[in-house]
Amino acid sequence: MRKQCCVPARIHQHSGQGEVAELVKAAVGWEGNLVFDTTKPDGTPRKLLDVTRMRNLGWKAKTSLGAGLRAMYEDFLRVHAA
């Protein structure tokens, strides 16, 4: 049975398109240069969840976005290795 893996969520943390792209680049080990078209909008409007009540109960994310991306990519490579 395949181990389940979760997609990390950025909740009440500001991440621009460039920051996420840099995290993905690092997660997969790509060493190229990213080029952004600054004449276009920076992604879709943010949709943030309010986790105030959960935090008041002691909840805190255990996995950073960068660590989650690395884990997802490693899982992808493991599952789809030829």
matplotlib code that plots the C-alpha trace (Angstrom):
import matplotlib.pyplot as plt

x = [0.0, 1.3, 2.0, -0.3, 1.4, -0.1, 0.2, 1.5, -0.7, 0.4, -2.0, -1.8, 1.7, 2.4, 4.0, 4.5, 4.8, 8.6, 9.0, 7.0, 8.9, 12.2, 11.1, 10.1, 13.4, 15.3, 13.1, 13.8, 17.4, 17.1, 19.9, 18.5, 17.4, 13.8, 12.5, 9.2, 7.1, 6.5, 4.0, 1.5, -0.3, 1.5, -0.6, -4.2, -5.6, -4.7, -7.1, -6.2, -7.8, -8.3, -6.8, -7.0, -9.2, -7.0, -3.9, -5.7, -6.1, -2.4, -2.2, 0.9, 2.0, 4.6, 6.0, 7.2, 6.3, 9.9, 10.1, 6.7, 7.7, 10.9, 9.0, 6.4, 9.1, 11.0, 7.7, 7.0, 10.5, 10.1, 6.6, 7.5, 11.1, 11.6]
y = [0.0, 3.4, 5.8, 8.9, 12.3, 15.7, 18.9, 21.7, 24.7, 28.3, 29.7, 33.4, 33.5, 35.8, 33.9, 35.6, 33.6, 34.1, 32.8, 29.6, 29.2, 29.4, 26.9, 24.4, 25.1, 24.2, 21.2, 19.6, 20.7, 22.7, 25.1, 27.2, 30.9, 31.9, 34.7, 36.4, 38.5, 41.5, 42.9, 40.2, 39.8, 37.9, 34.7, 34.4, 36.4, 35.0, 32.7, 32.5, 30.5, 32.0, 29.5, 31.8, 29.3, 26.4, 28.3, 29.3, 25.5, 25.0, 23.9, 24.8, 23.6, 20.9, 21.1, 24.2, 24.7, 24.0, 20.8, 19.7, 20.4, 18.3, 15.4, 15.5, 15.5, 12.7, 10.7, 11.4, 10.1, 7.0, 6.2, 7.0, 5.7, 3.9]
z = [0.0, -0.9, 1.9, 1.9, 1.6, 2.3, 0.3, 2.5, 2.8, 3.2, 5.7, 6.6, 5.1, 2.1, -0.8, -4.1, -7.3, -7.3, -3.8, -4.5, -7.8, -6.0, -3.4, -6.2, -8.0, -4.8, -4.1, -7.4, -7.6, -10.8, -11.3, -14.1, -14.0, -13.5, -15.6, -14.8, -17.1, -14.9, -17.3, -16.3, -13.0, -10.2, -10.0, -8.8, -5.9, -2.5, -0.8, 2.9, 5.6, 9.0, 11.5, 14.6, 16.4, 15.6, 16.8, 20.0, 20.6, 20.1, 16.4, 14.5, 11.0, 11.4, 7.8, 6.0, 2.4, 1.3, 3.3, 2.0, -1.6, -1.2, 0.4, -2.4, -5.1, -3.4, -3.2, -6.9, -7.9, -5.8, -7.2, -10.8, -11.0, -14.2]

ax = plt.figure().add_subplot(projection="3d")
ax.plot(x, y, z, "-o")
ax.set_aspect("equal")
plt.show()
